[in-house]
């Protein structure tokens, strides 16, 4: 794919402009966004992603080795978007665990998204270099995605504790204030410098973003080998994630089979990567270092499988959770806790 320096410059410039706009809006008026505000911004971001995919198809209309570039973008964007929705579960847990005030959650999410973009840009660059220099890296990517898919399939419940080892270490090494003051990371406690709860939240979000980048970058490189498409798919997947967090709210809890659906999705891409690795094989202990004649999954079929997996996952999750709620159960099948007299509101 022939991407000019001008295209790269415009793409990065627009990305920074959107982030700056978001930062200025949030910084000027920290608040909990309304459903209308979230829906409006989310519609704009999704519309821009679709328009960009159409532009890629029209402007870069020469098919790549793995199929049409527009199809590669849409397959990568949908995959990254679905993985980003899974991120929201962890974000919700982190916010609840640290009891982040609703009016400051936008700021925390925005910082988390910026950190995610930085980490993913680094991994995209490293992945591009690795693919260029080491052909057998696809074996490692494929095996890693199969392993990740297996772990996701077992993960029927997310841990309710948003703190990880890095956060716990920070608690031990520093004095922690109990006061919230927007994005301020430090405060004075009894005349001594202390870190704020927001500092711990940002550490939790940042380390979570790092772990998710390890999963998502190999996944998208299984759908396209073009760094430009990998980068833009990640950018569009992260844009609107903050609004999606507030818009979906309790709906996320109804996507009870999301982990299993993503497990199937990552496993499918893992198999696709291994087949590609066999097709391009240069390892001497496999087929004498010669290419292996195997079926390579085309991009159009990959896109169809991705849409199918995500659609079935959403439909089955919402159907089952709805039936459970009608039966007086929680979406996950557990019994609802009845509120006592002291919990009832007048």
N, C-alpha and C positions, 0 to 999 in steps of 0.2 A: 504494500500500500504506500503510495507516494504522497506523504504529508509534508507540505512545505513548512519552512520556518515561520512564515507569516501565519499559517493555520494554527501552529502550536502557540504562537504568541497571542493570537486572538483568543484561543480557547482558554489559556491560562489567565489572560487578562479579564475575560468575562467571568471566570470562576472566582477570581479575587474580588471583582466588583460586586458580585452577588453576595459573597461572604461579608464584604465591608458594609453593604446595604443592610444585611441581616444584623450585623453587630451594632450598627448605628441605631437601628430601630429598637432592638432589645435594650441597649445601653441607655437610650433616651427615656424609655418608658417600660421598666420591668413590670410585667403583668401576666396573668393567666389568660391566654388568647381565647376568644370566643370560637364556637363551632363554625360560624360563618367565616371568620378570619382564617381559620385553619383550612377549611374547604377551599377557599379562594386561592390561597397561596399554593396548596397542594395541587389544585387543578392546573395552575400556571406551570409548575415544575414538571408535572407529568406531560402536559401539552408540549413543553419545550423539548422534553426527551423524545417524544414521538416525532416532532418536527425535525429534530437533529438526525434521527434514524432515517427519515425520508430524505433529508439532504445528503446524508452519506451515500444512500442508494443512488441518488440522482447524480451527484458530483463525482463520487468514486465508483462509477458504474461498472468498472472492470472487475470481474469476479476474481477473488483470491484463490489460493490453492485449496482452501477449505470451504469455498463457497462465497456467496455474495456478501460484501462487507456490511451492507445494511442488516442482513439477517444475523450476521455475527454480533453486531452491536445490540440488536434487540434481544438475542439469546443471552448475551452477557449482562445486559441491563436488568432483565427479568430475574436472572439468577442472583445478581448482587442485591437487587431490591428485596427479594424474598429472604436472603440472609440478613439484610439490614432490619427487616421486620422481626427476625429472631433476636437481633440485638436489642430491640425495644423491650423484650421481656427482662433482659438483664438491667437495662436502664431503669425500668420501673422498680425492680428489686433494690437497686442502688438508691434511688430516690426515697423509697419507703424505709429502707434500712437506716439511712442517715437523717430521716425526717426533714427532708429539704422543703422549706416553705414553697407553696405553689407559685408565688410571684417570682421566686428565684430559680425555678426549674428551667425556664427558657434559657437563662444565662448559662447554667450548668450544661444543658444539652448542646448549646452552641459551641462551648469550649470542647466538649466531647467530640462533636462533629469535625471541628478544625483539627483536633489531634488525630482523628481517624483518617482524614485526608492526607495529613503529613506521613503517617505510618504507611498508608497504602501507596502513596507516591514513591516512597523508598523501596517498598517490596516490589512494585511494578518495575522500577529501574533494575533492581537486582534480578528479578525474574527474566527480564528481557536479555540481560547479559548472560545469564545461565543458559537460556534456550539457544542463544547464538553460539556459545562456546561448547556446551556439553549436550549432545543429542540425547543421552540416556537419562537426562533430568526428568523426562516425562514418566519414566518408570517410578521415580521417587514421588513425583506429584500424584500419580495415579494411586500408588499404594497409600499415601498419606490421606487422600480423600476417601478411600475405602475404609481406612481406620477411623477417620472422623465420622463417616456415615454410620459405622458400627456403634460408636460411642453415642451419637445422637439418637439412634434407635433405642438404646437402653435408657436414655434420659427422658423418662416420662414426666418428671417434675424438676423444675428449676429450684436450686437452693435459695431459701428465703433470706440468707445472709449476704449482703452486698459487699462485705469486707473480705479482702483477700490477704495474702501473706505480706504484700508490700504495704498495704494500709495498716495492718497490725504492727509492722515494724516501725512505721512512722509514728504511731501512737506511743510506742515504747520510747522512742528517741526524742520526741518533742512534747512540749506542753500544748494541750489542745484547749482552745477557747470554746465556750458553748454559745457564743454570739454569732449571729448571721448578719453579714453586711455586704450583700451583693456578691461581686466577684473578688472582694478583698481576701487575700490569702493569709495575711498576718494581722494580729491584734495585740494589744497590751493587756496582760492579766497580772494584777498586783505589781505593776511596774516592770514586768518581764515580758519579753517577746514570746508570743505563742502563735501557733497556726490555727486558722479558723476551720470550722467544719467543711467549708467549701473547698479548702485545700485537700482534705481527705476525699471528698467527692470527685474532684478532678483527677486525683491519683487513681481512684477506683475506675473511673471512666476511661482513663488513658491506658491502663493495663488491660482492661477488657477489650478496648479497640485493638491493641497489639495482638491479642490472642485471636480475635476475629479476622484480622488481616492475614494471619497465617493460614486460615481456612479459605478465605474468599479469593485471594490472588491465585493460588493454584487452580481453583475451580474455574475462574474466568479464562485462565490461560488454556484450559481444556476446550474452550469454545472459540477462541480467537488467539492468534499469535501476534496480533498487531498491538504494540504498546499504546498507540493513540486511542484505539477502541477500548482497550482495557482501562485506560485512565478516564476517558469520558463516561464509560458505563458506570464506573465507581462514583464519579462526580454527580451524575444524575441520580444515582441510587441514594446518595447521602443528602442531596438537596430535598427539602421537604420532610426529612425525617423528624425534625423537631415538631412540625405541625402534625405529622402523622401520630406522634406520641400522644398529643392532646386529643386529636380527633377520634382515634380508635378507643382510647380509654379502656373500659371494661370489655370491649369486643375482643381484645387480645386474649383474654382469659377463656373465650369461647373457641379459640383456635387450638383445640385440645390435641390435635394430631399434627401440629406444625412440625415438631421435632422429627416425627416419623416421616413426614413428607419430605423434609429437607434431607433426611438420611438417605431416602431413595434417590433424590435428586443428585446429591453429592456422589453416591455410589455409581449412578449412571455416568456422570462425568468422569469418575475415576476409571471406569471400564473403558470409556472413550479414549482417555489419555493413554492407557496401557496398550490398547489396540494401535493407537498412533505410534507409540514407542516401538512396538513390534514391527510396524510397517517401515519405520525409519531405522531399524536396529543396526547398530554397529558394534555391539558387545560381542567379543570373540567366543564366549561360552554359550551364546544363543544362536542357533542355526549357523554356526561357523562364522559369525560376524556379518552374515548376509541379511538383507531385508527379508522379513517374513511376510508371505502373502496372506493377509487377513483383511476382513471387511472393515472399512473405515466408515464410521457413522457420519453422514453428511450434515451440514449445518441446518438445513431445512427440517430434517427429521429431529435433530436435537431441539430445535425451537418448538416443534410440535410436542415432543415428550415433556419439555419443561412446562409449557402451558397446560398440558394434560395433568401432570403431577400436581401443580399448584392449584388447578381448578378442582380436582377430585379431593385434595386435602382440605380446601376451604369448604366445599359443599358437605363432605362427610362430617367435618368438625362441627359446623354450624347446625347440621341436622341432628346429630347425636346430642350436642350440648342443649339444644332446644327441647328435645324429648326429655332429657334429664331434669331440666328446670320445670317442665310441666308436671313431672313426677315428684316435685318438691326436693330435688337434689341440686347440688352445685354442678357446674359444667363438667368438673373432673370426676363426677360420680359419687363424691363424698356427701354425707348428710349435712344439711344446713344447720348451723347452730342457732337455736331459738333465743331471741333476746329476752332477758329477764325483765322484771318490772322496773329495775333501776336503769335499764338501758333504753326504755321506751321514751319517746319524746311526747310532750304534751300537745 
